[in-house]
Amino acid sequence: MAELMAIAARSQLVSRDMRAPISSIPLLIAAALLLMTAWRSTSRVATVKANVLAIAFLAWGLYQLFPGFHYAGDLNDLAILLFSADVIVMVTSRHQAADPL
């Protein structure tokens, strides 16, 4: 999917007017994560993990919408760092749950 969007962006199949709504999708995901976390009664750890993921989507969405912003590269780096941390936590927590020791 991401590859098709990149090809479309390069080949102008998606007009410049359509890129902003597509680029704002991560912001919508961040808002949904925050609202869902606030609505559901979850543990403190689950709330922190959801908030970290929401911040990652927020940073990514801002980078997508404002690539010319002075700190856009930093926002992108933050998103990558937080997404990576989320994957590491997910993999290690599943591994620990499956490990009988």
ABEGO torsion letter per residue (X at the ends): XAAAAAAAAAAGABBAAAAAAAAAAAAAAAAAAAAAAAABBBBAAAAAAAAAAAAAAAAAAAAAABAABAAAAAAAAAAAAAAAAAAAAAAAAAAAAABAX
